[in-house]
Amino acid sequence: MNVLLINGSTRREGCTAAALGVVAETLRNEGIESEIVWVGKDPVRDCTGCLACRKLDNACVFGDDRVNGLIQKAKAADGFVFGSPVYFSNATGALHCLLNRMFYSSSAVFRGKPGAVLVSARRAGTTASLESLYQYLAYCEMPIVTSSYWNMVHGFTPEDVQKDLEGMQTLRNLGRNMAWHLRCLQAVKDAGLVKPANEYSARTHFIR
């Protein structure tokens, strides 16, 4: 079992990386493999709603950034943690653009797999950011992994984040809960239970 952790910060070794590192370390202690992937500093194109991905096999038609490479990594992952700093009231635009295209073009890659989100901030904007990121997980029927508090840490530097003792505790508990969810899902598979064959074809347009 392995978990893909995506760092949506423009800073590779910033506060979000520190937070994700705590979750990754906890997963390792639980015997779960993980990988932290950085979105990077280069611009990420947003979804244009062109529908060209409908003709592709879990890929976005735009191949000039990291999106399709991350979709390939997501195929091999059993669980996900999406992390973002709060620069101005919400998760980063780069992470939203990335998730817009990954989830729109490749929802089957994520459907049914457990996921979690976490955010870091100097002071405020964390709860709004969590709520916006949770929508991606809910759209894909992903079991949402929670912790003993909202998945957030506070601090202006990675060193500050380490001093947020309750935040560190929350992240460790998040890692343990993710490991537990993965084991539960494996037990379900071993017992021969399968995910319901849900319906996805209906599309209601309210304006005629």
C-alpha positions, 0 to 999 in steps of 0.5 A: 500500500502506498500514499501519494502526497501532493505539495501545492506550495510554490516553496518546495521546503516550506511549511506545507512540506514540513506538514506533509513530512510529518504525515509521511513519517507516520505512514512509514512508522505504520508500514505504509509507503509514501511519496511527496510530490511538489507541484513546482513553481511553473504555471499550471494551466487550468481546466478549460472545459473543452471535453477533449479528455473524454476521448482520452484514457485518463489524461488531460489533452494539455500535456505541457505541465505536470498534470498527466505525470501526476495522473500516472502516479495517482493510478498506482496510489492507494490513498492521497493527501493534498496539501496547500499553504494559505497565501491569500484566503484559500488554497493556492491557485496552482493546486486548484488548477492541478486538481481541476484537471486531474479530477475532471479528466481522470475521476476514475483514478481517484474514485473510491480511494481514501483521501485527505487534505491539509493546509498551513497558514501563518494565521487565518484562512485555513477552514475555508481552504479545507472546505474548498479542497474537500469538494474534490474528494466528495465528487469522486466518492473518496472516503475522507480521512479525518483526524482529531482536529481540523488538518491544519498547522500554523506558522510562518516558517517550517520551524514555527510549524514544528512548534505547533504541538496540537497541529503536529499531533493532528497530523500524526493522527491523520497519518495513523487514520490513513493507514487504518483506512487503507487496511480496512479497505484491503480487508474489505477486498479480501472478503470479496466485497466490491464497490457499488456499481453506481450510475454516472450518466444522467446530466440535468441542464436547468436552462433550456 
